[in-house]
């Protein structure tokens, strides 16, 4: 039979014939793959993070980390006696909580994912976790205070966990408390702490839990009240801090807010009296510190991962120094702590899939997460020891941004204390901000 662009007696055009032949070939290939890999031949894993927008620093390294993971999984993934092909579907929230929730629903309803991974800040993680909890899809997340994840989503102190499908690992307020007390003891101050906690999930959790702990340790908390994201004039807060003579400053801001505040603080003379500028969130990444120019020098921070961490990735086998060096060589940018955090999420997620009785059974995967106890590139992830159900605690290491000594970057990010993980070795002593 001759097939032309006109319909043949069979009703097929040439285009129809080619398409049908291709489809038949694809079915044959899929059948052979299914025979080779087992009945459940493919696993789909969603990965949601903020790659652009005000929180884009948290997602800057995710492309590199995902490439490492995909290469490690290219030959298939073994779990429960079967070998699966794996598709990681990554999405950018653009720093928008509403978009985060919408992306999660699309991955759940239209992509049919088997596991959700979400990373970095309540603005990303909480709406994703809520969507997964409602849909009955296992979700694992990291990089936000666990209190803002657990209590911020409706759990009540002393009551059973309301969550069946969603789990979170990493630092909490007590971790910050231990680290800050250890870090601040390195420099003599009047123990007056000026705090700038925003009116968001992070800021509200920190205000309610961290400030009282610091007060019990003898620190005077000077709090001008919650500020709204996008505030441009901080004159009243600066005036209060100057009048009270604060020598320690602590904040959990997004980059644009802190940049505006810190420049105004310098212009109005506040930074001259600050001995310790302890900045979370904005203080995490080199690009945000470099954007401050000389005002970024000696800002203290804290790391949920550092290249000095002595652990290796269970998924890729890469260690801390090699992870940092590989990123710098490939991307031409300074390494950031998010490298290890995002990789640790992939480590833990695939360890849970491996431990599940059936990696395609969502209830089995959720159960596996609930008993997961593994050491990732960022350290131990242990859901068997609390502090509350659905949460595994993790370290925060005291750090500081100091002028680079002969390196190609403006600042070096050095470890200054290690109270929450003694396996990480300090490499420098904290110096006063105003030195």
N, C-alpha and C positions, 0 to 999 in steps of 0.2 A: 504494500500500500504506500502510495506517495502522500506525504503530508506537506501541505503548503500553508501559506498564511490564511488562506480561506479555510472554512470548516470542511473537514473531510466527512465521509459518510458516517464516521463514528461520532461526529460532533466536536472533534478536537481541532483547535488551531495549532500552528507550530508552537506558539508560546505555551498553550495548554499542555502540549506533548512534552516539551522540555521541562516544564514545571512538574508534571506528573512523574517524569523519569527521575528528576532530582529528588522529589519527595520519597519515591520508592527507595532510592539509594540511601537517603538519610535514615529511613526506617530500618533498612538492613544494617547500617552502621550502628544505629542505636540498639538494635537487637543484639549485635555482636558485643557491644560495650556492656549491655545489661548482663549478657551471659558471663562476660569476663569479670565484671565488678560485683555481680550479685543482683538480686531483685531490686533493692533500693540503691540505684547506681549513683544518685546525685544528692548532695547536701547543699542547701542554700543558707548562707549566713549573711544577715544584714549588719552593716557597720555604719553608724551615724555619728558624725562629729561636726563641729563648726570649722570649716576650712576658710571661710571668708567672713567679712564683717568685723565688728569691734572685738569679737572673741577669736578672730582668725589665727592668732598666735598659737592657740591650743591645737589647731589642726594643720599647722604649717608642715609638720614632718610626717603626716599620716600617709601621704602618697608613697613616700619611701618605705615606711613600715609595711604598708599593704603589699608593695612589690616583693619585699622579703618573704612575707607570709605566702603569697601566691606561688613564688618559686619553690618554697618548701613543700607546698601541697600539690605541685604540678604532677607528681608521679602517683597521686592518689593518697587517700587518708584511710587508715585502718581503724576500725572500731567495731566491737562486738562480733569479731570473726568475719567481717566483710570489709571490702575495699571500696571506698566511695570516691567519685570525683567531687570536687568542691568548687562552688561559685561563691565568692565574696562580693556582695553588692553594696558598694559604699555610696553614701549620700552626704551632701553638704547642707547643713541647716541654715547657712548664711547668717548665723547668730540670732535666728528668729525662733522663739519658742513655739509659736503657732505652726511654723513650717516644720519644725522637728516632729510635732505630733502628726502632721499630715504625711510626712515622709514615712513615719513608722506605720501608719495605716495602709499606705500603698505597698510597702514591703510585706506586710501581713496579708492583706486581702488580694493583691494583684500579683505579687511575686512568689507567694507561698513559701516564705522563709521557714527554716527549721529552728533557727536560733537568732536572737537579736543581740548585738553588741553596741553599747552606747558609751561615749566617752566625753568627758570634760564639761563641767559646770551644770548647775541646776537648770539653766535655760535650755540645755540640750537633753539632759538625762531624764528629768522628771516627766516631761510630756511623752517621751518615748516609753518610759517604764509604765506610765499610766495606760497608754494604748495597748501595750503588751499584756498587762494585767487584765484589762477588759476583754481581750481577745483570746486569752489562754495560750500565750506564746512565751516560752522561756526567754528571759532577758537578763543579761549580765552587764554591769556598768562599773566605771571607776572614774576618779578625779572630780570629787566634790566632797565636802564634809558629809559623813554618813548621816548625821543628825538632820541635815537639810533634805536628804533623800528619804529618810525613814519617817521622821515626824512631820516633815514638810509635805508629805503625801498622805497624811491622815492617821498614821500609827499613834497610839497613846502610850505614855510611860506606864509600865507595869501591866499592860494588857497584852493578850496574844497578838502576834503579828497578823495584820489583815491581808498579807501578801502571800500568794501561792506560787506565782510565776516569775516574780522579779527579785533580783539579788544584786547586791552592791558590795564592792570591796575597796578598802583604802582608808585614808586618814579620817580622824574625827576631831572634835573640839579638844578632847583630852590630849590628843597627840600634839596639837598646837600648843596647848598649855605646857606640857612637859618640855617641848623644844624651846619655847620662848623663855621659860624660866632658866633653862640651861644656857641659852644663848645670851640673855640679858645679864647673867651673873658675870660675864666676862669683862664687863665695863662698869665702873662705879657711876651711879646716877642717883638722882633724888627720888627715883621710883615713881615719878608722876608720868602717867601714860595718857597722851592725847589720842583718842580713837576716832576714826572716821569709818563708820559702818553703814553701808548703803541700805536703802529700803528695798531689799530683795531677799531671796531665799538664803543666800550665803550670809549677808549682813545680819539678818534677823536671827539666824541660828547662832552666829558668833556672839551677838550682843546678849542673847538670853543665856548662853552657856559659858563662853570664855571669860567675859568680863567679871562675873562673880568669882570664878576660880582665881583670876589674877588678884582680885581684891583680897581674897582670903590669904594670899601669899604676901600681903603687905603693900601691894601697889595701889596707888591712888588713880582711879579711872576718871579722866576728864572727858565727858561725852556730850557734845553739843546736840546730839539727837540724829536720827536717821536722815540722810539726804537722798534726794531723788536722782536717779540716773539721768545724766544730761545736764546737771547743774553746772553753771559757768562762773558763778561768783561765790567764792568761799571766804569772803572778807570776815564775816562774823565768826566763823570757826577759827580762823587764823588769829583773830583778836583775842578770842577766849584762850587759846593755847598759849599765846604770849603772856597774857595776864596771869595765867596759872603757873607759868614757868615750867611747862612740861619739857622733859628731856628725852622721853621715848615717844615715838609716834608709831601707831599701828593702824593699818587699813586693809580692806579687802575690795579694792575698786576695780572697775574695768579701765583699760588704758586711757581713753580720752578724758575720763573724769580725774584720774590721778595726775595726768600731765598738766591739766588746767590748775588743779589744786597746788601741785608742787612748785610750779613756776610762780604762782601768786605768793606762795609761802616764802620763796626766795626773795621776791621783790619786796615783801613786807617785813623781812628780817627774821622770820621764824626759823629758817633752817640753820641759822647761826647758833641757836641754843639746843638743837637736836643732836643728841649723842648717839641714839640708835633709831634709825628709820627702818622699821620692820614692815615690809610691804608684801602682802600675799596677792595672788592673782596677777596683777600688773607686774609684780616683781619677779615673775617666773622666767621670762624669756628675754634673750639678748636684744631683740629688735625693739622691745618696749623700753628697755633701759637705755639703749643707744639713742633713742628718740629724745631723751631728756638732755643729751649733751653732757656737759660737766656735772650737771645736777644728778646724774645717775651714779656717779662715783660713790662707793661705800654704802650703797643701799643694801640693807640686809634682807634676806629672803629665806625661803625654806623649800626643800626639794623632796618631792615624792618619788623621784628617781634622779640619780646622778651617775655619770660615767664611772665614778669610783665604787658603785655598788658591785660587790664581788660575786654576782650571780649570772647564770646563763639562761637564755631563752629555751624553754622546753620544746617550742615549735621549730625554731630555726637553728638552735645551737650557738647563736652569737652571744658574746659577752659584752659587758658595758663599754670598754674602751674601743673594741672593734665596731660596735654599733655607732658610737659617736664619730669615730674616724671615717667609717664607711659613708655616713651621711654627709660629712663635710667634703669628702672627695667627690661624691656623686652630685651634690647640690651646690657646692661652693658657698655654703652658709654655715654659720656657727651651730654646733649641736645644741639641742635644747632638751630639757628634762622630759618633754612629752614623748620623745622617742621611746624611752623605756616604759612609760606608762601605757601608751597605746599597744606596744608589743606585749606587755604583761597581760592586757585584756585579751588579746588573741591567744596567748599562751593558756590562760585559764579557761577561755571558752572552748578551745579544742581539747583540752584535758577533760572537761566535763562531757563533751561529746564522746570521747574515747571511753570514759568511765560508765556511760549510760548503758543499760541493758539493751537498748535499741536506739540508735542515734536518730532515727526517723520518728520516734515516739516522743511527743513533746512533754508528756508527763514524766517519762523516764529521764529525759534530759534535765528537767527542773529538779527532779529528785537527786540526780547526780551532782548538780550544782550545790544543793543544800548540804551535802556531805563532802564537798571538795576540800582537799588539803594538799596543796602543791606549792613548790617553790618556783616562782617565775623569774624573769629577768629583773623584776623590781622587788623580789623578796617573797616571803611566804604569803599565801592566800589560804586562809583556814576558816571555813564556814562552820567548823565543829565547835568553836570556842567563843562565839559571840563577837561583840558585846551584847547584841540583841539578835533575835532571829532574822535571817535573810541578810545579815551583814557580817563581813570579815574585816577586822581592823588592819591597818597598815601603817608604815612609818612616815615620818616627816623629819628631814635632816636639816639642821641649821646651816645656812650658806650666806655668802656675801659677794657682791660684785665689786671687784677691785681692778685698778688699771692693769692692763696686760703687761707681762714682763717679757718683752721680745717676741710675743706672738703676733699673729696676723689679725687678731680681733681687738676691738677697743677695750673690752673688759674680759677678765677671767672670772669664772664662776667657781668659787672655792668652798670646800666643806669646812665649817668652823666648829661643829659639835655633832654628837652622834647618840644622844641619850635614848632615842627610840629604836635604834638598830646599831648595837656596838660592833657589828661586822663591818660597818662602813667607817673607814679611818679618816679623822680630820686631817686637813693638809695646811691649815692656816689658823691664825688667831684673829678673832673679830677686832676690828679697829673702829674708833668713833667715826660717825658720819661727818662731823664737823672738824675732823682733823686735817 
